[in-house]
Amino acid sequence: MTDLSPPRQRRSQETLDAISRATKELLRTRSFSELKIQEIVSEANSSAGSFYGRFKGKRALLHYLHDQMAADSLKQIREGIEVAEFQAVTPEELARLLVPELIKFHTENRGVLRATLIESLQDPLFIVRAAHLIHSVAKAVAEHTTRTASRRDRHVENVMKAIGAVIAILDQELFYDKRSTRQVSRSEAARLERIFLASLGTQTASE
């Protein structure tokens, strides 16, 4: 007798992936409040029944996308830190490593970030998740760049402030610029690195 469970699981995952991709694509040019579930499932070549079989509503879908985005971004940044393999990192090296990753994260997820930023005014869980992501990134940085545990907590706090400063600036223009393909110029990236360094303070990871 053939086991039908794996194909069903694959189809279920494929449907979920299609709904996720469709929503991200629609958010490139539309605001989250404008989107209708029927538009999402139509774009995904799915059905309302399939949607409600997985989500209670649009906001539940947005929470799923935000959670996946945070997990994927943390994984990418951790992999980048591990490849770098440095312990005596200078603040400048840290800025050159992290700021491009933050810009990439923001550029690739503009639609979802814009939606969660606006929805966070009513749902604080988006803010809690974003804060957790920043803390997790800062902790990963400290684990790979700080020699002693006694200095690690302080370094986590410093990196959190620096990351928060860069993200806050990138977030500001989401309210005013809805272009999904906006690219950060070299001069902007350099300015963000300077802001990162100023927010990081004078304490280095290797002192």
Buried (B, 14 or more C-beta within 10 A) or exposed (E): EEEEEEEEEEEEEEBBEBBBEBBBBBBBEBEBEEBEBEBBBBBBEBEEEBBEEBBEEBBEBBBBBBEEBBEEBBEBBBEBBEEBEBEEBBBEBBBBBBBBBBBBBBBBBBBBBBBBBBBBEEEEBBEEBBEEBBBBBBBBBBBBBBEEEEBBEBBBBBBBBBBBBBBEBBBEBBEEEBEBEEEBEEEEBEBBBEBBBEBBEEEBBBE
